[in-house]
Amino acid sequence: MFSDLGSGRKKRAHAKEVREKSILTLYNKLHELVSLLAELLNIQVLTDTAVLHASSMGVAPFFVESVSELQLSALKLVTTVSYVCYVLSVAAKYLLFVFRNLLSLPLRSPLPPSPNSCI
């Protein structure tokens, strides 16, 4: 069981950079989309449902490795959403949503437990 996890870690360590133009274009467009969504939230008041969907879009990139630019844009989006929620007095609902997602990170993480952890 744990040998499968070790081989997955080795594959990720030796994974090549993505060089396909279509994948890089998609990544750049997604990065731009998340940044523009953060700017939109600063300008336009959106419904609670739209804010919650934007929040989940901002949290999702933190569950993926090697997407640092996207994670930076997502961080901008999450902080903008938290500010908007604070201003609109719906912070409790939003914060509960974000903390649930962040607390579930170890459950969704593809990485195996460290060798020093108790089994």
Secondary structure, DSSP 8 states (H G I E B T S, - for coil): -HHHHHHHHHHHHT------HHHHHHHHHHHHHHHHHHHHHHHS---HHHHHHHHHHHHGGGGSSS-HHHHHHHHHHHHHHHHHHHHTT-HHHHHHHHHHHHHTHHHH--S---TTS--
